[in-house]
Amino acid sequence: MPVNPVTCDSILSSDLVCASLRRRHRHARAANLLVGAGTALVLVGLLAIPLYLVSALGSSHAATPVDWTRLGVLFAGSLRATACAMAVALPLGIATAMFNAHLCAPRLRAWLKPALEVLDAIPSVVFGLVAAVSFAPWLKTHVASMLAFVVALPCVLLACGFAFGASSRRDGWLPLWLLPLVVATAALVFALASQREVAMLQPSSPWNAMLVGLALGVAALPLVFSVAEDALFLVPHSHAQAAFALGATRWQALTTVILPAAGSGLFAAALLGFMRCFGETMIVLMASGNTAIAGFDPLSGLRSLGADIALGMPDAAPASAAWRDLLIAALVLLALNMLFGVTAQLVRERLRRRMPSETVA
Amino acid sequence: MKGVREGAAGTWLLGGIAAACIAIMLGLLVFTLGMGLASLWPARVERIELRDGAVLLGEIVATDATSLVMRGDEAERIGGGYRRVRRADIRARDVPVDAVVLQLGDGRRRFAVGETPAELAQAHLMTEVLRPNAMGPFERTGVFLRHLFAFVTTPPDASNLSGGVLPALIGTVTLVLLMSVLVMPLGIATAVYLHQRRGPGMRIVRAAIDTLAGVPAIVYGVLGLGLFVHGVGGGIDRWFYPDRLPMPTFGSGGLLWAALTLALLTLPVVVVSVEQGLARIPAGLRTGSLALGATREETLWRLLLPAARPAVLTGLIMAISRAAGSVAPLMLVGMVKLAPASPLDGAFPYVHPSRQFMHLGFAVYDAALASPDAIRGVPRAYACAMLLVSVVIVLNLSAILLRNRLRDRYRALET
């Protein structure tokens, strides 16, 4: 910031004040320079990722052609794992977010959201450990019961809600009350179904796409929940109140007014969840078996792009053909994530701009 | 009242799914912590008499419907005492009160009944003698606590199958500290820049940070290996250590490159947290300072940044928690199963940034899937996972508490 001559000359004419002012402005300039230099360094570091990948690929002179079929199989593997994970994370995450944002008791909401956000920080290697070592042997013999549970739980909940449910103020605490019901349903289904395993549903390996999907889906659940909850909570309360005034119940207000208004936010949640799953390495590395199998069978193993990089890169010699193929894999991961990330960012920005600012909590 | 019934059913469905999410998450957490703690609990020693007259002494480590696996006396080598016993072959099974467990320094476990065998009692390798069957619950808890303490404060034994995880802990802490030193000044500078400036420069920086926040961790690992290790590290070796080539000094994975990689990975977390902290400071504070004649920079350094100190701390904690849990990029840039030398020791200059190191997260992966003795490896992996999860959860809870304190402070400033 330049020294203001008017101030210096006419008002504060003392030499002492002038010198002090000059010193202060020198300090300010130095501080600005520091901040600018730090930011520039950060920018260089961040831009180094795409620039390095592109330039390293451009300067690669490996003789053998790129093995596109293998890369295709890896890509399909990543996609299959991500699809399975989204089948878990999206319904669970969005349903929990819907409940949490508009039906939940405020006191329950105050700790439910931070609790799920803390769980977002659990290292993925822990999910991988539980899935690969403890859950895989169990799931191998319980695929049919798992599917039965997925069908039975909503049916039981809907039936019980229809029979015993009555809209009341106490509905806000439902998750805690229904905890025993959910656990009991799970226990019952697994006890009944584990005797009758269907031969068609026998996975060839305990490490398969379904296991990866379950582990990855649970790992991505807090992220999907968090973004979806933000989007739903951002819908102004006046929308819901208008619906109430017209005679809508809480449920009708939620499904007919709030859900459509937050639609693009839910889309962003799905995109971010997809990104998280597609780039995830440790869970897939530990739970997928790492055999490059093509196809769409959720009960066979797979090998993903990220796992391939983690396994192959430390041993690949720089400038070899294998190294170049791994760089291409990394570039694919980067490009897809940037594409999805930018889209999600734009969607969220648009949502935020459309919503009146008074509700931004 | 059809709508009410429908609404109740729908509400129950959503509430039930929310309950399922809570159950899954709690179950996962309790399972991991429980398995980790159980692996340090002193196990009972059982004696099994088979129908053919043989008598086996040891710990039951796995069971299924038709058989059980027993870890017996490991007289020769670690992992040499496992025996699968069919339940149909068992004639009698009991828990002898005077059974002794000896833990040797090379990881072997020996079992005996009665007096401690003389040839073992003199062995200087012996690290622990227990009579687990004779212990009461309090004594057992005492031993468990001692195991827990030893697990974090001792190095693993020669086999890397049992003993503590001190080197991995030191590696993780050193790595995270070095990363914090690198990331905090840069992150704060960037946040200040974003807070102060308007215009194209700010928009480019923001776009870069937003976009790269979601880049998969493994891609950062590729950058670390290709650019830092092979590019910069190889260059340093060629210029400064040509006499040591082809043995790499900086040109192989090491602490410094791993810390740099993680610093890039955690940068967006720090920037976003600090910037939000700066943005939430009440405008009156800023304008008041400017009205009193402070320059913009003085306001920033003397007033805004100190007021945003909890946000800076939150950013640091979130970055540490993210860095402590990320394993994939580190697999590429210098993490090893068993480091020959610690990156932190008593020899000048005390921290050795070019050395390879061990990491708690990698220890989980390695013990679970690459251990030569899976029956020892899996409980060990869970013990490491328990440590990792508790650290990350404590860090995150403190970040949340700090954030709440920050909110209260701003509220106090506004009134």
Contacts between the chains, C-beta under 8 A, distances in Angstrom:
chain1	res1	chain2	res2	distance
A	1	B	295	6.2
A	1	B	296	6.7
A	1	B	297	7.6
A	24	B	295	6.1
A	24	B	298	6.7
A	25	B	295	6.9
A	27	B	297	7.0
A	27	B	298	7.9
A	28	B	295	5.1
A	28	B	296	7.2
A	28	B	297	3.7
A	28	B	298	7.1
A	31	B	297	4.8
A	31	B	300	7.6
A	31	B	301	6.3
A	32	B	297	6.6
A	34	B	189	6.6
A	35	B	189	4.8
A	35	B	192	5.0
A	35	B	193	5.2
A	35	B	196	7.4
A	36	B	193	6.8
A	37	B	189	7.6
A	38	B	185	6.3
A	38	B	186	5.1
A	38	B	188	7.7
A	38	B	189	2.7
A	38	B	190	6.4
A	38	B	193	7.5
A	39	B	189	5.7
A	39	B	190	4.9
A	39	B	193	4.2
A	39	B	205	6.0
A	41	B	186	6.0
A	42	B	186	5.2
A	42	B	187	7.7
A	42	B	189	7.4
A	42	B	190	4.7
A	42	B	205	7.4
A	42	B	209	7.8
A	42	B	267	6.3
A	42	B	271	7.8
A	43	B	204	7.3
A	43	B	205	5.9
A	43	B	208	6.0
A	45	B	186	7.9
A	45	B	264	5.4
A	45	B	267	7.4
A	46	B	208	4.8
A	46	B	209	6.8
A	46	B	212	4.9
A	46	B	264	7.0
A	46	B	267	7.3
A	47	B	208	6.5
A	48	B	223	6.6
A	48	B	227	6.3
A	49	B	212	6.7
A	49	B	215	6.6
A	49	B	219	6.5
A	49	B	220	7.2
A	49	B	223	5.1
A	49	B	264	7.8
A	52	B	223	5.7
A	52	B	226	6.2
A	52	B	227	4.8
A	53	B	219	7.9
A	53	B	222	7.3
A	53	B	223	7.6
A	56	B	226	5.9
A	91	B	17	7.3
A	92	B	17	6.0
A	92	B	20	7.0
A	92	B	21	5.5
A	93	B	21	7.9
A	95	B	13	7.3
A	95	B	14	5.1
A	95	B	17	4.0
A	95	B	18	7.0
A	96	B	14	7.6
A	96	B	17	6.0
A	96	B	18	4.4
A	96	B	21	4.8
A	98	B	14	5.5
A	99	B	11	7.8
A	99	B	14	4.0
A	99	B	15	5.7
A	99	B	17	7.4
A	99	B	18	4.6
A	100	B	18	6.7
A	103	B	11	6.0
A	103	B	14	6.5
A	103	B	15	7.3
A	104	B	18	7.9
A	112	B	18	7.7
A	112	B	22	7.6
A	114	B	400	5.4
A	115	B	25	7.7
A	116	B	21	7.4
A	116	B	25	6.9
A	117	B	396	7.8
A	117	B	400	8.0
A	118	B	393	6.1
A	118	B	396	4.6
A	118	B	397	6.6
A	118	B	400	7.3
A	119	B	25	5.0
A	119	B	29	7.4
A	121	B	318	8.0
A	121	B	321	5.1
A	121	B	322	7.2
A	121	B	325	6.9
A	121	B	392	5.2
A	121	B	393	7.4
A	121	B	395	7.7
A	121	B	396	4.9
A	122	B	28	7.8
A	122	B	29	7.7
A	122	B	325	7.3
A	122	B	389	6.0
A	122	B	392	6.5
A	122	B	393	7.8
A	123	B	324	7.2
A	123	B	325	2.9
A	123	B	326	7.3
A	123	B	327	7.0
A	123	B	361	5.7
A	123	B	388	5.7
A	123	B	389	7.3
A	123	B	392	6.4
A	124	B	325	7.1
A	124	B	327	7.6
A	124	B	328	7.9
A	125	B	325	7.1
A	125	B	327	4.8
A	125	B	361	4.9
A	125	B	362	8.0
A	125	B	364	5.0
A	125	B	365	5.6
A	125	B	385	7.4
A	125	B	388	7.6
A	126	B	32	5.9
A	126	B	325	8.0
A	126	B	364	6.9
A	126	B	385	4.8
A	126	B	388	6.6
A	126	B	389	5.8
A	127	B	28	7.7
A	128	B	365	7.2
A	128	B	368	7.9
A	129	B	32	7.7
A	129	B	364	5.6
A	129	B	365	7.7
A	129	B	368	5.1
A	129	B	381	5.6
A	129	B	382	7.1
A	129	B	385	5.5
A	130	B	28	6.4
A	130	B	31	6.6
A	130	B	32	6.3
A	132	B	368	6.7
A	132	B	369	6.6
A	133	B	368	5.3
A	133	B	369	7.9
A	133	B	378	5.4
A	133	B	381	7.0
A	134	B	31	7.4
A	134	B	35	7.5
A	153	B	16	6.9
A	153	B	17	8.0
A	153	B	20	6.8
A	154	B	13	6.0
A	154	B	16	7.8
A	154	B	17	7.9
A	156	B	16	7.9
A	157	B	9	7.9
A	157	B	12	5.1
A	157	B	13	4.8
A	157	B	15	7.9
A	157	B	16	3.8
A	157	B	17	7.7
A	158	B	9	4.9
A	158	B	10	8.0
A	158	B	12	7.0
A	158	B	13	5.5
A	159	B	9	7.9
A	160	B	12	6.1
A	161	B	8	5.1
A	161	B	9	3.8
A	161	B	10	7.2
A	161	B	11	6.6
A	161	B	12	2.8
A	161	B	13	6.4
A	162	B	5	6.0
A	162	B	8	6.9
A	162	B	9	4.3
A	165	B	5	7.5
A	165	B	8	2.9
A	165	B	9	6.1
A	165	B	11	6.6
A	165	B	12	5.1
A	166	B	4	7.6
A	166	B	8	6.0
A	167	B	4	5.6
A	167	B	7	5.8
A	167	B	8	5.7
A	167	B	11	7.3
A	171	B	11	5.5
A	171	B	15	7.3
A	174	B	11	6.6
A	174	B	12	6.7
A	174	B	15	3.1
A	174	B	16	7.6
A	174	B	18	7.5
A	174	B	19	7.5
A	175	B	15	5.2
A	175	B	16	7.8
A	175	B	18	4.1
A	175	B	19	4.3
A	175	B	22	6.0
A	176	B	19	7.3
A	177	B	15	7.8
A	178	B	12	7.0
A	178	B	15	5.3
A	178	B	16	4.7
A	178	B	19	4.3
A	179	B	19	4.7
A	179	B	22	6.8
A	179	B	23	6.2
A	181	B	16	6.8
A	181	B	19	7.6
A	182	B	16	5.7
A	182	B	19	4.8
A	182	B	20	5.1
A	182	B	23	5.9
A	183	B	23	6.3
A	218	B	24	5.9
A	218	B	25	7.7
A	218	B	28	7.0
A	221	B	21	6.5
A	221	B	24	7.8
A	221	B	25	7.9
A	222	B	25	8.0
A	225	B	21	7.5
A	249	B	3	5.5
A	249	B	4	6.1
A	249	B	7	4.5
A	250	B	7	6.6
A	250	B	11	7.5
A	251	B	3	7.7
A	251	B	6	6.8
A	251	B	7	3.1
A	251	B	8	7.7
A	251	B	10	4.9
A	251	B	11	5.9
A	252	B	3	6.2
A	252	B	7	6.6
A	255	B	10	7.3
A	272	B	214	7.2
A	275	B	214	5.2
A	276	B	214	7.8
A	278	B	216	7.5
A	279	B	214	7.8
A	279	B	215	7.3
A	279	B	216	2.6
A	279	B	217	7.3
A	279	B	218	6.9
A	279	B	219	7.4
A	280	B	216	7.1
A	281	B	216	6.9
A	281	B	217	6.7
A	281	B	218	4.4
A	281	B	328	3.8
A	282	B	327	5.4
A	282	B	328	5.3
A	282	B	365	7.0
A	285	B	328	7.5
A	285	B	365	7.9
A	286	B	365	6.7
A	286	B	368	7.2
A	286	B	369	6.2
A	306	B	216	6.1
A	306	B	218	4.6
A	306	B	328	6.9
A	309	B	218	5.3
A	309	B	221	7.4
A	309	B	222	6.2
A	309	B	332	7.7
A	310	B	218	6.0
A	310	B	221	7.4
A	310	B	328	5.5
A	310	B	331	5.2
A	310	B	332	7.0
A	313	B	221	7.4
A	313	B	222	6.6
A	313	B	225	6.0
A	313	B	332	5.3
A	314	B	225	7.6
A	314	B	253	7.9
A	314	B	331	6.8
A	314	B	332	6.0
A	318	B	226	7.2
A	318	B	230	5.1
A	326	B	222	7.3
A	327	B	222	7.1
A	327	B	226	7.4
A	330	B	218	7.3
A	330	B	219	5.2
A	330	B	222	4.3
A	333	B	215	8.0
A	333	B	216	5.3
A	333	B	218	7.1
A	333	B	219	5.6
A	334	B	215	5.9
A	334	B	216	7.7
A	334	B	219	5.1
A	337	B	214	5.4
A	337	B	215	5.5
A	337	B	216	6.1
A	337	B	219	7.8
A	338	B	211	5.4
A	338	B	212	7.9
A	338	B	214	7.8
A	338	B	215	7.2
A	340	B	214	7.5
A	341	B	210	7.2
A	341	B	211	5.5
A	341	B	213	7.4
A	341	B	214	4.0
A	341	B	215	7.9
A	342	B	211	6.0
A	344	B	214	8.0
A	345	B	210	5.5
A	345	B	211	7.6
